[in-house]
Amino acid sequence: MNSWPDTGTSAALRQKYATDLALDRDGEWLQAFADVPRHVFVPRYFTQGTDTAWQPVSWGDVGYLEAVYADAALTTQLDEQGIPTSSSSQPSVMLAMLEALDVHDGHRVFELGTGTGYNTALLSHRLGEARVTSVDVDPGLVAAAIGRLKQAGHSPTLAAGDGALGYPRRAPYDRIIATAGLHAIPPALLEQAAEGAVIVAPLGYGIVRAQVTAPGHATGRFLPTPAHFMALRAASTAPDLDAVRGENPGRTSVAPRDVLERLKFPLSLALPGYTSCTWKDDHGQVTAVGLWTADGSVATVDTTGTVRQSGPVRLWDSVEELAATFTDNIARDDFLLTITPTRQTVTYRETGGPGWHLPTLSR
Ligand SMILES: C[S@@+](CC[C@H](N)C(=O)[O-])C[C@H]1O[C@@H](n2cnc3c(N)ncnc32)[C@H](O)[C@@H]1O
């Protein structure tokens, strides 16, 4: 018998949700999405009202079950400043990643980013708990996920720690999935990958699927699916907006909107880990965009075409270069990741297109 609530409403909503998600798919994951109760893993989420204050929503609140069984990412944890630190990812993106992972019976899987434990539960449902290992940097989340997984009938191996270091004790892994945004594939995960292993991970604003071809070597394309995953946790750097305000202005013909939409993915490869912000007028229209990177570089541009840049790297010059290269809409699956023991490189349309070396990780 279930020790978690499952009313006729939640069961019916879950069945419809799974059917809608897996529509036109081969159905491999349909049963997992239909059986695993997302509400057990997301007993509470936070929603932002028009005044931008976060409100908790839980079982019994109006709209809770409908939101849990909708194709929406849900913020599940906030820090003291109200910045989201964990979420349950958008189910259709989870499904695209799980399908790309191409698991088969007997595969051992490592997951970076346990979060709520929902994806861990889907993997455990499909492969059996003995085959699944998941690590989250937040010990509180791991403790909660262990309890929820148990309630849902699964006891995979969970650990608190830096997922970029993998979990060597249970390696090698046939499949590796990251659910936190990366700037490159962590070397430890490549070391812990079995021969022929598949790695699916958010890289910048895309999701890459790479296959290990030899020790330390892997290659693969990005999925067409856009991605907006929370980054691996690291100390955040505040931009020095005063410094950039004092710089001499330049002119650009690239619209701020292009930075926020069309160029977002290649920009995340060219400027790994960049952050952006917007300024809006009283009608909610964007009037300016700011960009910054961890080395202290900052650029701002407004809708009149005025640009200001400060710091060691001229960030707007990268934007201009990308705008000149990518004049049409960008298909993520035209981008290829190639990993060797010394370098990770993304190339666009292989021959003649631009390429970016991803930042090498020290861990
Ligand atoms: C989008 S959430 C994961 C969603 C999760 N798979 C689920 O189904 O709920 C991203 C998670 O990555 C975790 N994370 C961030 N940095 C990490 C790191 N260095 N190692 C392991 N986990 C990390 C966060 O704590 C957060 O829980």
The ligand as a MOL file (V3000), in Angstrom:
LIG
                    3D

  0  0  0     0  0            999 V3000
M  V30 BEGIN CTAB
M  V30 COUNTS 27 29 0 0 0
M  V30 BEGIN ATOM
M  V30 1 C 17.7100 21.1920 -11.8810 0
M  V30 2 S 18.1610 20.5760 -10.3060 0 CHG=1
M  V30 3 C 18.1120 18.8260 -10.5010 0
M  V30 4 C 16.7900 18.2370 -10.7980 0
M  V30 5 C 16.7040 16.7850 -10.4080 0
M  V30 6 N 17.3420 15.9000 -11.3280 0
M  V30 7 C 15.2560 16.4080 -10.1600 0
M  V30 8 O 14.7370 15.5030 -10.8350 0
M  V30 9 O 14.6580 17.0200 -9.2820 0 CHG=-1
M  V30 10 C 19.9110 20.8160 -10.2650 0
M  V30 11 C 20.5540 20.2380 -9.0350 0
M  V30 12 O 21.9520 20.2450 -9.2100 0
M  V30 13 C 22.5140 20.3540 -7.9360 0
M  V30 14 N 23.9260 20.7350 -8.0470 0
M  V30 15 C 24.4480 21.9600 -8.2760 0
M  V30 16 N 25.7900 21.8910 -8.2820 0
M  V30 17 C 26.1170 20.5910 -8.0740 0
M  V30 18 C 27.3440 19.8940 -7.9650 0
M  V30 19 N 28.5130 20.5170 -8.0940 0
M  V30 20 N 27.3030 18.5570 -7.7330 0
M  V30 21 C 26.1070 17.9110 -7.6060 0
M  V30 22 N 24.9240 18.5270 -7.6850 0
M  V30 23 C 24.9290 19.8500 -7.9280 0
M  V30 24 C 21.6390 21.3720 -7.2300 0
M  V30 25 O 21.7520 21.2660 -5.8280 0
M  V30 26 C 20.2610 21.0010 -7.7590 0
M  V30 27 O 19.5950 20.1840 -6.8620 0
M  V30 END ATOM
M  V30 BEGIN BOND
M  V30 1 1 1 2
M  V30 2 1 2 3
M  V30 3 1 2 10
M  V30 4 1 3 4
M  V30 5 1 4 5
M  V30 6 1 5 6
M  V30 7 1 5 7
M  V30 8 2 7 8
M  V30 9 1 7 9
M  V30 10 1 10 11
M  V30 11 1 11 12
M  V30 12 1 11 26
M  V30 13 1 12 13
M  V30 14 1 13 14
M  V30 15 1 13 24
M  V30 16 1 14 15
M  V30 17 1 14 23
M  V30 18 2 15 16
M  V30 19 1 16 17
M  V30 20 1 17 18
M  V30 21 2 17 23
M  V30 22 1 18 19
M  V30 23 2 18 20
M  V30 24 1 20 21
M  V30 25 2 21 22
M  V30 26 1 22 23
M  V30 27 1 24 25
M  V30 28 1 24 26
M  V30 29 1 26 27
M  V30 END BOND
M  V30 END CTAB
M  END
